[in-house]
Amino acid sequence: MKLKQGIRSISKAGNHVISHNLQIIHLGKLGRVEDAIRIFSNMTHKNLVTYNSMISMLAKNARISDARQLFDKMSPKNLVSWNSMVAGYLHNNMVEEASELFDAMPERDNFSWALMITCYTRSGKVDKARELLELVPDKLDTACWNAMIAGYAKKGKFNDAEKVLDQMPAKDLVSYNSMLAGYTQNGKMLLALRFFEKMAKRNVVSWNLMVAGYVNSGDLSSAWQLFENIPNPNVVSWVTMLCGFARYGKIIEARRLFDRIPRKNVVSWNAMIAAYVQELQIDEADKLFKKMPHKDSVSWTTIINGYIRVGKLDEAREVYNQMPCKDIAAKTALMSGLIRNGRIDEANKMFSQIHARDVICWNMMIAGYSQSGRMDEALNLFRQMPIKNVVSWNTMISGYAQAGHMDRATKIFQAMREKNLVSWNSLIAGFLQNNLYSDSLKSLVMMGQEGKKPDQSTLACGLSACANLAALQVGKQLHEYILKSGYMNDLFVNNALITMYAKSGRVENAEQVFRDIECVDLISWNSLISGYALNGYANKAFEAFGRMLSDRVVPDEVTFIGMLSACSHVGLATEGLDIFKRMIEDFAIEPLAEHYSCLVDLFGRVGRLEEAFNIVREMKVQANAGLWGSLLGACRVHKNLELGIFAARKLFELEPDNASNYITLSNMHAEAGRWKEVERLRMLMRDKSAGKQPGCSWIEVQNQIQHFLSHDLAKLRHENIQIILNTLAAHMRDKCNISDMESAYDIL
């Protein structure tokens, strides 16, 4: 009797363990890690399957350190435990850790070897993977060979992949499909087609690979032709073709195909809903969503994302509230919507409710804080993040750059173990947007020294830095590199080249770059027109504007800033006013402060100060520093002290630390003999400049950028000398009554 009770008790306990193990696996799939941990902690009986399930679940939910702690506590461990931990490292792209654990394994099976080979190939270490393949004891095991073929093929090393395929003692269909996948995923569809036609055996996977390859290459006609010939298409076949139509905006064809699917499963429904969401047809997507016989987490998340994309955040939240099991993907989707709408604190509440946060979730919240300028909170999250990827680091660099803290951005960059192209571009662009042009160029040089090749974004930033420094020689060197590296067809780079040459005074070079562009865009025209304006070529600016309109390119706000600036530089007041009116009446463009600033500068240059001031008083937008600066400069030239004082006071409010405004007003007071005001302004300047970073100027001499700091005693301080000379001249004129002092002052 006791024996039977004991057997029943053991059997009952065993059933509980199995039940709990299944629950852990299910909760892991839903991303409910804390619930799985709670079940695990409360289990009175645990077996090896329990521990292995927990390791796998934690690793797949970005809790790799917790998985490792559990693995280390296990005693005894079996081969599945070791394989689960290696697979966990593979899932989190932690190659070195996987390699160390693989080396420490007391025993290995074919799966262990295949895991490690896959780990190396996915991280691009195909040579190490090949070395490992040579050591595999069971040469007849196809999994290791197939992993090696897939690794080579994915990297585009087709000759090496084919050699491995030829050397295989026993090939299976997976071997051929791995090779085919390499061709199709790299867009080599001619090679793929030849290989596909030579395959002795094909299955539906082979056909699907070809259809997907043509879809990814944009050849929908060939994809459709192949799809129609599939002997027995499965749901992947249908969904692949459906997604192909959707990707290229053929929503009607996608719906027709969807309606033809003989047995629709949840994947096909989700694909069609996603197609409507992509086209922003949220009502159609919602209709289909409501018709679905069975919905999974992807269905709910897709419709939530759809509402977010069209700006219907309340509807997205309503769908989220109806969702039976809210997984991490749905929570992250709603969180992204809140961030996109500037509701950061609400997003943070959602973030705090997510217990099993993946790296995407962490990065999204950090990016939200960064984009809102809340860098202390972004840094706090960044420090808490258990596993940081390169996106996390790059987000912090961009955030600090956007907030103007390039010293902190640089520290983050220097602390990175592995930097990618985005890391370098974020740093270089950060220096550029914070007017640290020399540092931007230095970083570009360092990037080359570390063996990283710049892309079009890097080169455009470098050219912009050269433009702002007027560093023509450095800009020419970049131009030579662009010619050699094949980026001359990139419109982004060409437009930056036009600006660089124009700002360096080389208008002919800018024109040549413009002529060499096959298909110019609005930015190209704007760059050319602005270049003409900057160098005083008003007639050429008008010619370019006329050609632009002839080519049916619609001008924007920037175009008219260039045109008004061109008129201002040569004093074409009537023409400038006509352009301004045309902008409003013909092109329905609302004037910005920059447009008014150009008008004020234009009227100020020709002495029509009252008209300039009336423009400021009557305009509908808020005046900026550039506008008041233009008025102050005009008052300085035409000796209108009263209006100049008014403009200067406005400037002191907008940019209290800009010394040039104080200097200009001081000069005006000096000319009027108002010495007390001159002294008061100089004292005010000293107080403002205390503890401030000194002003900096630069010039390119013999291919070197020479810097001039305002407090650098090693360099002449031209501004102070100018103030002193102006003060002395005005004082002499006031006291000595020298008749020819006007001409002497003009020389100064």
C-alpha positions as MATLAB code, in Angstrom:
seq = 'MKLKQGIRSISKAGNHVISHNLQIIHLGKLGRVEDAIRIFSNMTHKNLVTYNSMISMLAKNARISDARQLFDKMSPKNLVSWNSMVAGYLHNNMVEEASELFDAMPERDNFSWALMITCYTRSGKVDKARELLELVPDKLDTACWNAMIAGYAKKGKFNDAEKVLDQMPAKDLVSYNSMLAGYTQNGKMLLALRFFEKMAKRNVVSWNLMVAGYVNSGDLSSAWQLFENIPNPNVVSWVTMLCGFARYGKIIEARRLFDRIPRKNVVSWNAMIAAYVQELQIDEADKLFKKMPHKDSVSWTTIINGYIRVGKLDEAREVYNQMPCKDIAAKTALMSGLIRNGRIDEANKMFSQIHARDVICWNMMIAGYSQSGRMDEALNLFRQMPIKNVVSWNTMISGYAQAGHMDRATKIFQAMREKNLVSWNSLIAGFLQNNLYSDSLKSLVMMGQEGKKPDQSTLACGLSACANLAALQVGKQLHEYILKSGYMNDLFVNNALITMYAKSGRVENAEQVFRDIECVDLISWNSLISGYALNGYANKAFEAFGRMLSDRVVPDEVTFIGMLSACSHVGLATEGLDIFKRMIEDFAIEPLAEHYSCLVDLFGRVGRLEEAFNIVREMKVQANAGLWGSLLGACRVHKNLELGIFAARKLFELEPDNASNYITLSNMHAEAGRWKEVERLRMLMRDKSAGKQPGCSWIEVQNQIQHFLSHDLAKLRHENIQIILNTLAAHMRDKCNISDMESAYDIL';
ca = [
       0.000    0.000    0.000;
       2.779    2.412    0.990;
       4.638    1.512   -2.192;
       1.586    2.352   -4.311;
       1.138    5.674   -2.480;
       4.815    6.426   -3.041;
       4.498    5.669   -6.752;
       1.379    7.851   -6.969;
       3.178   10.665   -5.118;
       6.197   10.449   -7.430;
       3.928   10.289  -10.458;
       1.961   13.304   -9.239;
       5.152   15.282   -8.582;
       6.430   14.308  -12.017;
       3.248   15.557  -13.651;
       3.567   18.859  -11.762;
       7.150   19.253  -12.973;
       6.135   18.601  -16.581;
       3.232   21.030  -16.258;
       5.465   23.718  -14.755;
       8.132   23.158  -17.410;
       5.559   23.672  -20.159;
       4.332   26.833  -18.430;
       7.878   28.217  -18.264;
       8.391   27.559  -21.972;
       5.033   29.165  -22.859;
       5.628   32.248  -20.683;
       9.073   32.624  -22.214;
       7.544   32.773  -25.700;
       5.198   35.534  -24.498;
       8.104   37.458  -22.961;
       6.645   37.157  -19.447;
       9.975   36.431  -17.810;
       9.084   37.506  -14.261;
       6.070   35.166  -14.244;
       8.274   32.299  -15.424;
      10.861   33.096  -12.731;
       8.125   33.119  -10.065;
       6.905   29.659  -11.152;
      10.496   28.373  -11.187;
      11.182   29.760   -7.689;
       8.021   28.180   -6.246;
       8.665   24.730   -7.726;
       9.418   22.163   -5.026;
      10.665   19.630   -7.581;
      12.920   20.637  -10.485;
      14.624   18.468  -13.048;
      17.240   19.105  -15.718;
      14.522   20.028  -18.220;
      13.345   22.760  -15.817;
      16.801   24.307  -15.582;
      17.470   23.997  -19.316;
      14.079   25.560  -20.142;
      14.835   28.467  -17.809;
      18.308   29.021  -19.335;
      16.867   29.033  -22.829;
      13.969   31.319  -21.814;
      16.209   33.859  -20.047;
      18.711   33.979  -22.916;
      16.011   34.506  -25.551;
      14.581   37.389  -23.506;
      17.900   39.288  -23.244;
      18.570   38.087  -19.679;
      21.804   36.367  -20.623;
      23.628   37.206  -17.371;
      20.762   35.637  -15.365;
      20.917   32.607  -17.648;
      24.639   32.255  -16.975;
      24.173   32.551  -13.209;
      21.589   29.782  -13.308;
      23.837   27.653  -15.500;
      26.765   28.054  -13.084;
      24.550   26.999  -10.134;
      23.360   23.818  -11.891;
      24.680   20.556  -10.585;
      24.789   18.245  -12.370;
      24.714   19.636  -15.905;
      24.016   17.554  -18.962;
      24.967   18.135  -22.594;
      21.648   19.903  -23.256;
      22.516   22.415  -20.519;
      25.824   23.267  -22.171;
      24.209   23.497  -25.608;
      21.400   25.707  -24.261;
      23.920   28.136  -22.810;
      25.979   28.261  -26.022;
      22.750   28.774  -27.988;
      21.885   31.608  -25.595;
      25.156   33.360  -26.348;
      24.546   32.782  -30.060;
      21.077   34.335  -29.743;
      22.634   37.449  -28.133;
      25.564   37.629  -30.616;
      28.125   37.092  -27.830;
      30.749   35.192  -29.806;
      33.659   35.355  -27.374;
      31.556   34.088  -24.458;
      30.131   31.285  -26.621;
      33.639   30.296  -27.710;
      34.936   30.174  -24.109;
      32.006   27.986  -23.038;
      32.385   25.726  -26.067;
      36.067   25.190  -25.237;
      35.133   24.300  -21.642;
      32.507   21.695  -22.614;
      33.298   18.268  -21.156;
      31.654   16.604  -24.146;
      30.115   17.721  -27.445;
      27.628   16.323  -29.898;
      26.976   17.258  -33.529;
      24.586   19.987  -32.390;
      27.334   21.601  -30.255;
      29.704   21.795  -33.226;
      26.991   23.153  -35.538;
      26.029   25.800  -32.955;
      29.588   27.087  -32.657;
      30.180   27.099  -36.413;
      26.939   29.066  -36.846;
      28.047   31.449  -34.088;
      31.305   32.200  -35.930;
      29.709   32.533  -39.359;
      26.962   34.891  -38.165;
      29.559   37.204  -36.646;
      31.580   37.169  -39.874;
      34.412   34.998  -38.507;
      34.218   32.494  -41.357;
      37.911   31.554  -41.108;
      37.461   30.439  -37.489;
      34.310   28.564  -38.483;
      36.264   26.750  -41.222;
      39.000   25.790  -38.735;
      36.320   24.374  -36.458;
      34.727   22.424  -39.312;
      38.026   20.624  -39.868;
      37.919   19.446  -36.222;
      34.364   18.034  -36.317;
      34.660   14.306  -35.457;
      31.564   13.166  -37.368;
      32.319   14.133  -40.965;
      29.034   12.663  -42.157;
      26.960   15.107  -40.088;
      25.424   17.502  -42.615;
      24.412   20.205  -40.087;
      27.997   21.456  -39.608;
      28.714   21.481  -43.342;
      25.440   23.269  -44.051;
      26.210   25.908  -41.421;
      29.558   26.520  -43.116;
      27.985   26.793  -46.578;
      25.393   29.241  -45.239;
      28.134   31.291  -43.579;
      30.239   31.605  -46.720;
      27.231   32.234  -48.961;
      25.811   34.928  -46.675;
      29.121   36.789  -46.855;
      29.123   36.545  -50.660;
      32.053   34.107  -50.695;
      30.374   31.874  -53.244;
      33.522   30.102  -54.462;
      34.345   29.012  -50.907;
      30.730   27.942  -50.352;
      30.772   25.860  -53.532;
      34.059   24.199  -52.499;
      32.526   23.164  -49.168;
      29.449   21.871  -51.017;
      31.666   19.805  -53.356;
      33.721   18.434  -50.435;
      30.686   17.268  -48.451;
      30.680   13.479  -48.017;
      26.869   13.469  -47.976;
      24.670   16.267  -49.248;
      21.015   16.864  -48.472;
      18.435   19.314  -49.733;
      19.360   21.765  -46.947;
      22.900   21.907  -48.374;
      21.639   22.983  -51.791;
      19.111   25.400  -50.312;
      21.842   26.981  -48.128;
      23.842   27.671  -51.267;
      20.777   28.973  -53.092;
      19.907   31.227  -50.140;
      23.361   32.792  -50.378;
      22.758   33.777  -54.003;
      19.225   35.069  -53.466;
      19.974   36.986  -50.241;
      22.890   38.745  -51.938;
      20.774   39.705  -54.937;
      22.731   37.473  -57.351;
      19.624   36.323  -59.166;
      21.325   35.224  -62.412;
      23.624   32.912  -60.449;
      20.670   31.834  -58.317;
      18.592   30.944  -61.363;
      21.415   28.898  -62.918;
      21.960   27.033  -59.634;
      18.203   26.504  -59.163;
      17.820   25.058  -62.666;
      20.737   22.625  -62.074;
      19.341   21.356  -58.745;
      18.450   17.666  -59.078;
      15.846   17.962  -56.332;
      13.839   20.955  -55.207;
      11.329   21.435  -52.438;
       8.983   24.269  -51.641;
      11.813   26.016  -49.699;
      13.846   26.188  -52.926;
      10.966   27.798  -54.795;
      10.268   30.204  -51.952;
      13.909   31.306  -51.877;
      13.748   32.174  -55.559;
      10.469   34.079  -55.200;
      11.864   36.010  -52.204;
      15.068   36.746  -54.127;
      13.191   38.276  -57.046;
      10.950   40.249  -54.673;
      13.982   41.685  -52.857;
      15.539   42.591  -56.206;
      12.394   44.470  -57.224;
      11.623   42.083  -60.078;
       7.977   41.375  -59.280;
       7.296   40.033  -62.777;
       9.842   37.192  -62.414;
       8.718   36.568  -58.830;
       5.105   36.188  -59.960;
       6.053   33.938  -62.881;
       7.994   31.657  -60.546;
       5.263   31.721  -57.907;
       2.680   30.571  -60.475;
       4.878   27.528  -61.249;
       5.358   26.309  -57.660;
       3.972   22.725  -57.624;
       2.565   22.867  -54.095;
       2.848   26.365  -52.629;
       2.725   26.573  -48.848;
       1.723   29.503  -46.679;
       5.261   30.937  -46.914;
       4.952   30.998  -50.715;
       1.680   32.911  -50.577;
       2.868   35.317  -47.887;
       6.182   35.991  -49.644;
       4.401   36.984  -52.858;
       1.764   38.939  -50.954;
       4.457   40.895  -49.076;
       6.207   41.516  -52.392;
       3.111   43.214  -53.791;
       2.661   45.166  -50.569;
       6.274   46.363  -50.456;
       5.964   48.012  -53.852;
       2.574   49.565  -53.159;
       0.506   47.061  -55.169;
      -2.125   46.741  -52.460;
      -4.934   45.677  -54.848;
      -2.858   42.769  -56.208;
      -1.920   41.831  -52.639;
      -5.592   41.688  -51.619;
      -6.534   39.604  -54.681;
      -3.790   37.136  -53.799;
      -4.886   37.052  -50.165;
      -8.448   36.207  -51.198;
      -7.091   33.313  -53.323;
      -5.183   31.645  -50.455;
      -6.886   28.257  -49.987;
      -6.131   27.815  -46.279;
      -5.444   31.092  -44.531;
      -3.544   30.847  -41.285;
      -2.768   33.642  -38.843;
       0.483   34.482  -40.686;
      -1.342   35.227  -43.943;
      -3.931   37.380  -42.142;
      -1.131   39.275  -40.394;
       0.687   39.818  -43.689;
      -2.380   41.377  -45.312;
      -3.074   43.580  -42.294;
       0.569   44.694  -42.334;
       0.214   45.520  -46.045;
      -2.729   47.849  -45.316;
      -0.816   49.408  -42.410;
       2.166   50.046  -44.684;
      -0.128   51.944  -47.069;
      -1.649   53.795  -44.075;
      -5.067   52.296  -44.889;
      -5.831   51.757  -41.222;
      -9.602   51.411  -41.719;
      -9.115   48.482  -44.137;
      -6.574   46.970  -41.770;
      -9.019   47.258  -38.866;
     -11.849   45.642  -40.882;
      -9.617   42.663  -41.651;
      -8.381   42.520  -38.055;
     -11.956   42.268  -36.767;
     -12.734   39.439  -39.267;
      -9.775   37.300  -38.155;
     -10.921   33.969  -36.720;
      -7.834   33.708  -34.509;
      -5.481   36.508  -33.504;
      -1.962   36.194  -32.121;
       0.286   38.811  -30.512;
       1.599   39.849  -33.960;
      -1.954   40.658  -35.099;
      -2.576   42.914  -32.117;
       0.834   44.589  -32.342;
       0.451   45.229  -36.090;
      -2.875   47.017  -35.674;
      -1.521   49.011  -32.704;
       1.423   50.096  -34.862;
      -1.000   51.002  -37.643;
      -2.945   53.404  -35.455;
       0.307   54.913  -34.165;
       1.588   55.488  -37.699;
      -1.488   57.524  -38.637;
      -1.317   59.493  -35.385;
      -4.324   57.864  -33.694;
      -2.692   57.205  -30.339;
      -5.950   56.945  -28.356;
      -7.244   54.239  -30.724;
      -3.906   52.423  -30.408;
      -4.212   52.492  -26.622;
      -7.826   51.229  -26.849;
      -6.721   48.217  -28.940;
      -3.855   47.634  -26.511;
      -6.287   47.596  -23.560;
      -8.406   44.955  -25.359;
      -5.390   42.714  -25.985;
      -5.735   39.534  -23.877;
      -2.007   38.898  -23.305;
       0.093   42.033  -23.587;
       3.560   40.987  -24.694;
       6.732   43.044  -24.918;
       6.220   43.817  -28.627;
       2.809   45.420  -28.014;
       4.089   47.382  -25.026;
       7.085   48.572  -27.022;
       4.832   49.591  -29.922;
       2.619   51.707  -27.662;
       5.685   53.108  -25.948;
       7.090   54.198  -29.332;
       3.815   55.986  -30.102;
       3.957   57.881  -26.819;
       7.567   58.874  -27.471;
       6.753   59.972  -31.014;
       4.024   62.240  -29.624;
       6.343   63.746  -27.010;
       4.612   62.001  -24.107;
       7.871   60.832  -22.557;
       6.687   60.457  -18.968;
       3.785   58.243  -20.066;
       6.229   56.224  -22.160;
       8.438   55.807  -19.096;
       5.475   54.444  -17.108;
       4.906   51.901  -19.866;
       8.623   51.094  -19.864;
       8.574   50.460  -16.102;
       5.714   47.966  -16.582;
       7.823   45.859  -18.955;
       9.668   43.360  -16.795;
      11.502   41.432  -19.518;
      12.899   44.348  -21.487;
      14.800   43.527  -24.647;
      17.514   45.700  -26.153;
      15.027   47.338  -28.572;
      12.864   48.442  -25.655;
      15.835   49.921  -23.760;
      17.155   51.708  -26.846;
      13.757   53.168  -27.664;
      13.356   54.704  -24.197;
      16.923   56.034  -24.201;
      16.314   57.539  -27.657;
      13.074   59.110  -26.377;
      14.871   60.864  -23.550;
      17.741   61.865  -25.858;
      15.444   63.377  -28.493;
      13.681   65.343  -25.749;
      16.998   66.716  -24.486;
      16.650   64.884  -21.146;
      20.149   63.470  -21.199;
      20.486   62.876  -17.442;
      17.558   60.436  -17.579;
      18.937   58.898  -20.791;
      22.311   58.364  -19.103;
      20.667   56.856  -16.027;
      18.858   54.286  -18.202;
      21.984   53.658  -20.257;
      23.928   52.804  -17.087;
      21.177   50.434  -15.905;
      21.004   48.617  -19.239;
      22.180   45.001  -18.712;
      23.431   44.436  -22.280;
      24.274   47.404  -24.462;
      24.620   47.065  -28.209;
      26.213   49.521  -30.617;
      22.833   51.229  -31.171;
      22.682   52.072  -27.443;
      26.089   53.760  -27.538;
      25.335   55.593  -30.798;
      22.038   56.890  -29.396;
      23.893   58.423  -26.445;
      26.482   60.044  -28.732;
      23.741   61.581  -30.907;
      21.772   62.682  -27.847;
      24.700   64.511  -26.270;
      25.596   66.049  -29.638;
      22.033   67.291  -30.078;
      22.149   68.784  -26.555;
      25.424   70.548  -27.358;
      27.547   68.479  -24.950;
      30.257   67.301  -27.321;
      32.686   66.664  -24.468;
      30.321   63.999  -23.102;
      29.574   62.649  -26.564;
      33.322   62.229  -27.089;
      33.725   60.379  -23.777;
      30.945   57.955  -24.729;
      32.574   57.432  -28.127;
      35.981   56.758  -26.577;
      34.491   54.266  -24.109;
      33.002   52.120  -26.901;
      34.697   48.791  -27.433;
      33.425   48.328  -30.961;
      32.581   51.312  -33.139;
      30.712   51.068  -36.418;
      30.260   53.575  -39.219;
      27.219   55.104  -37.508;
      29.326   55.749  -34.390;
      31.878   57.735  -36.383;
      29.192   59.572  -38.355;
      27.349   60.504  -35.144;
      30.535   62.001  -33.693;
      31.540   63.829  -36.896;
      28.006   65.172  -37.453;
      27.839   66.182  -33.769;
      30.955   68.319  -34.061;
      29.556   69.843  -37.248;
      26.157   70.773  -35.790;
      27.899   72.337  -32.759;
      30.123   74.483  -35.028;
      33.281   72.580  -34.016;
      34.339   72.250  -37.630;
      38.014   71.587  -36.997;
      37.164   68.735  -34.586;
      34.829   67.320  -37.217;
      37.677   67.151  -39.731;
      40.096   65.728  -37.150;
      37.622   62.927  -36.412;
      37.334   62.224  -40.133;
      41.126   61.837  -40.309;
      41.161   59.575  -37.222;
      38.458   57.446  -38.786;
      40.667   56.839  -41.814;
      43.650   56.060  -39.591;
      41.629   53.350  -37.843;
      40.826   51.738  -41.181;
      37.159   52.741  -41.361;
      35.912   53.795  -44.780;
      33.660   56.869  -44.889;
      30.287   56.746  -46.592;
      28.301   59.515  -48.273;
      27.113   60.881  -44.925;
      30.672   61.105  -43.578;
      31.940   62.808  -46.720;
      29.053   65.295  -46.798;
      29.764   66.240  -43.163;
      33.471   66.643  -43.952;
      32.686   68.893  -46.911;
      30.314   70.981  -44.779;
      33.062   71.436  -42.190;
      35.443   72.535  -44.965;
      32.789   74.970  -46.245;
      32.365   76.593  -42.849;
      36.141   76.823  -42.347;
      36.707   77.937  -45.953;
      39.307   75.152  -45.945;
      39.542   74.855  -49.719;
      42.626   72.623  -49.889;
      41.165   70.063  -47.479;
      37.906   70.207  -49.427;
      39.796   69.513  -52.665;
      41.455   66.481  -51.080;
      38.036   65.169  -50.069;
      36.841   65.786  -53.634;
      39.727   63.664  -54.941;
      38.841   60.891  -52.506;
      35.195   61.067  -53.635;
      36.276   60.662  -57.260;
      38.397   57.602  -56.411;
      35.854   55.938  -54.116;
      32.912   56.191  -56.521;
      30.673   58.563  -54.588;
      30.461   61.141  -57.398;
      27.021   59.827  -58.347;
      25.695   60.499  -54.857;
      23.455   63.578  -54.876;
      23.966   64.223  -51.160;
      27.747   64.430  -51.648;
      27.495   66.542  -54.807;
      25.289   69.105  -53.110;
      27.799   69.365  -50.256;
      30.571   69.872  -52.842;
      28.680   72.761  -54.464;
      28.327   74.464  -51.070;
      31.966   73.848  -50.159;
      33.309   75.418  -53.356;
      30.826   78.300  -53.180;
      31.697   79.166  -49.577;
      35.387   78.980  -50.470;
      34.868   81.537  -53.249;
      35.341   79.035  -56.090;
      32.072   79.627  -57.950;
      33.346   78.095  -61.199;
      34.122   74.816  -59.421;
      30.674   74.850  -57.831;
      29.112   75.370  -61.273;
      31.136   72.487  -62.708;
      29.976   70.101  -59.968;
      26.380   71.230  -60.599;
      26.713   70.614  -64.363;
      28.120   67.118  -63.766;
      25.097   65.996  -61.711;
      22.818   63.787  -63.813;
      19.578   64.564  -61.965;
      19.723   67.706  -59.865;
      17.191   68.223  -57.091;
      15.888   71.260  -55.213;
      18.841   71.177  -52.796;
      21.262   71.308  -55.754;
      19.560   74.448  -57.102;
      19.432   76.025  -53.635;
      23.134   75.328  -53.073;
      24.038   76.954  -56.396;
      21.800   80.001  -55.872;
      23.086   80.487  -52.308;
      26.644   80.211  -53.655;
      25.979   82.942  -56.208;
      24.409   85.126  -53.520;
      27.315   84.648  -51.115;
      29.830   85.708  -53.745;
      27.820   88.681  -55.053;
      26.733   87.183  -58.385;
      23.146   88.421  -58.340;
      22.671   88.146  -62.121;
      23.757   84.511  -62.095;
      21.428   83.827  -59.164;
      18.500   85.234  -61.195;
      19.554   83.154  -64.222;
      19.707   79.996  -62.131;
      16.312   80.793  -60.596;
      14.843   81.168  -64.095;
      16.328   77.846  -65.280;
      15.053   76.164  -62.154;
      11.501   77.305  -62.844;
      11.854   76.271  -66.504;
      12.763   72.769  -65.319;
       9.541   72.800  -63.264;
      11.364   72.589  -59.949;
       9.193   74.258  -57.301;
      11.224   76.613  -55.070;
      10.984   76.487  -51.279;
      11.804   78.829  -48.374;
      15.554   78.237  -48.753;
      15.479   79.202  -52.443;
      14.016   82.608  -51.616;
      16.470   83.196  -48.769;
      19.208   82.734  -51.388;
      17.498   85.055  -53.877;
      16.842   87.795  -51.306;
      20.411   87.473  -50.074;
      21.668   87.899  -53.654;
      19.632   91.113  -54.007;
      20.903   92.338  -50.643;
      24.583   91.825  -51.506;
      24.375   94.157  -54.524;
      21.672   96.545  -53.268;
      18.811   95.546  -55.604;
      16.032   96.841  -53.332;
      13.214   96.904  -55.930;
      14.091   93.461  -57.294;
      14.318   92.067  -53.754;
      10.890   93.387  -52.864;
       9.477   91.877  -56.085;
      11.012   88.498  -55.208;
       9.541   88.714  -51.696;
       6.053   89.470  -53.055;
       6.374   86.710  -55.640;
       7.276   84.202  -52.948;
       4.032   84.963  -51.107;
       1.667   85.479  -54.049;
       2.938   83.012  -56.677;
       4.248   80.200  -54.473;
       2.120   80.601  -51.316;
       5.174   80.488  -49.053;
       4.738   82.122  -45.657;
       7.762   84.350  -44.928;
      10.135   83.263  -42.179;
      12.232   85.508  -39.957;
      15.172   84.768  -42.288;
      13.307   86.277  -45.254;
      12.507   89.428  -43.298;
      16.133   89.549  -42.154;
      17.274   89.605  -45.784;
      14.795   92.410  -46.565;
      15.942   94.448  -43.569;
      19.555   93.961  -44.622;
      18.650   94.941  -48.171;
      16.890   98.197  -47.231;
      19.476   98.923  -44.569;
      22.356   98.684  -47.044;
      20.769  101.297  -49.317;
      19.984  103.608  -46.382;
      16.221  103.084  -46.233;
      16.231  102.504  -42.464;
      12.678  103.621  -41.786;
      11.359  101.093  -44.326;
      13.581   98.437  -42.764;
      12.219   99.210  -39.304;
       8.633   99.204  -40.581;
       9.214   95.720  -42.001;
      10.253   94.546  -38.534;
       7.232   96.165  -36.862;
       4.691   94.860  -39.348;
       5.918   91.317  -39.877;
       3.832   88.408  -38.546;
       6.660   86.201  -37.275;
       8.857   86.742  -34.234;
      12.107   88.554  -35.012;
      15.326   86.578  -34.550;
      18.900   87.652  -33.831;
      19.812   87.674  -37.515;
      17.090   90.192  -38.267;
      17.998   92.606  -35.446;
      21.671   92.134  -36.343;
      20.952   93.221  -39.909;
      19.168   96.336  -38.636;
      21.965   97.149  -36.171;
      24.576   96.786  -38.923;
      22.609   99.155  -41.174;
      22.265  101.673  -38.338;
      26.026  101.481  -37.793;
      26.758  102.249  -41.456;
      24.228  105.067  -41.696;
      24.894  106.459  -38.194;
      21.366  106.123  -36.819;
      22.210  105.811  -33.124;
      18.642  105.923  -31.769;
      17.429  103.035  -33.907;
      20.747  101.244  -33.358;
      20.286  101.334  -29.569;
      16.789   99.857  -29.987;
      18.093   97.012  -32.220;
      21.068   96.371  -29.911;
      18.819   96.013  -26.855;
      16.770   93.397  -28.692;
      19.995   91.566  -29.576;
      21.221   91.682  -25.951;
      18.004   89.880  -24.953;
      18.315   87.219  -27.681;
      22.068   86.552  -27.497;
      23.519   88.187  -24.369;
      26.940   86.540  -24.814;
      27.608   87.695  -28.387;
      30.459   90.212  -28.067;
      30.113   91.601  -31.597;
      26.783   93.254  -30.727;
      28.375   95.131  -27.811;
      31.325   96.122  -30.002;
      29.087   97.508  -32.756;
      27.047   99.596  -30.324;
      30.221  100.713  -28.528;
      31.638  101.932  -31.848;
      28.438  103.855  -32.547;
      28.588  105.547  -29.133;
      32.281  106.319  -29.679;
      31.522  107.978  -33.003;
      28.906  110.085  -31.269;
      31.383  111.011  -28.521;
      29.369  109.278  -25.793;
      32.376  108.023  -23.790;
      30.480  107.055  -20.650;
      28.348  104.679  -22.709;
      31.467  103.282  -24.364;
      33.011  102.557  -20.949;
      29.749  101.096  -19.618;
      29.498   98.703  -22.582;
      33.132   97.652  -22.206;
      32.555   96.875  -18.504;
      29.414   94.958  -19.432;
      31.387   92.984  -22.014;
      33.987   92.035  -19.405;
      31.292   90.808  -17.013;
      29.593   88.790  -19.745;
      32.821   87.201  -20.956;
      34.014   86.133  -17.475;
      34.122   82.342  -17.332;
      32.893   82.014  -20.901;
      34.626   80.023  -23.590;
      36.694   82.433  -25.707;
      35.568   83.217  -29.222;
      37.377   81.443  -32.001;
      38.218   82.276  -35.588;
      40.300   80.439  -38.150;
      41.981   80.637  -41.516;
      43.539   78.037  -43.808;
      47.246   78.700  -44.464;
      49.275   76.213  -46.516;
      46.760   73.395  -46.002;
      46.734   73.978  -42.219;
      43.827   75.376  -40.182;
      45.136   78.230  -37.997;
      42.971   79.110  -34.953;
      42.648   82.513  -33.300;
      41.169   82.683  -29.789;
      39.917   85.982  -28.431;
      41.937   85.569  -25.210;
      45.045   84.137  -26.821;
      47.879   86.575  -26.093;
      50.030   84.866  -28.702;
      47.735   86.189  -31.429;
      46.764   89.753  -32.296;
      43.317   90.701  -30.997;
      41.963   92.619  -33.956;
      38.587   93.433  -32.384;
      40.164   95.174  -29.375;
      42.549   97.079  -31.646;
      39.593   98.164  -33.787;
      37.689   99.423  -30.726;
      40.702  101.379  -29.508;
      41.348  102.904  -32.925;
      37.694  103.821  -33.372;
      37.557  105.333  -29.885;
      40.749  107.358  -30.432;
      39.560  108.601  -33.820;
      36.200  109.731  -32.475;
      37.838  111.298  -29.392;
      40.325  113.217  -31.545;
      37.545  114.414  -33.818;
      35.517  115.567  -30.822;
      38.337  117.310  -28.973;
      40.655  118.520  -31.709;
      38.108  119.558  -34.335;
      40.428  118.400  -37.102;
      38.748  119.062  -40.440;
      40.085  116.065  -42.271;
      39.298  113.583  -39.479;
      36.384  112.153  -41.501;
      38.743  110.890  -44.190;
      41.159  109.557  -41.568;
      38.311  107.682  -39.909;
      37.208  106.230  -43.235;
      40.674  104.794  -43.733;
      40.415  103.089  -40.345;
];
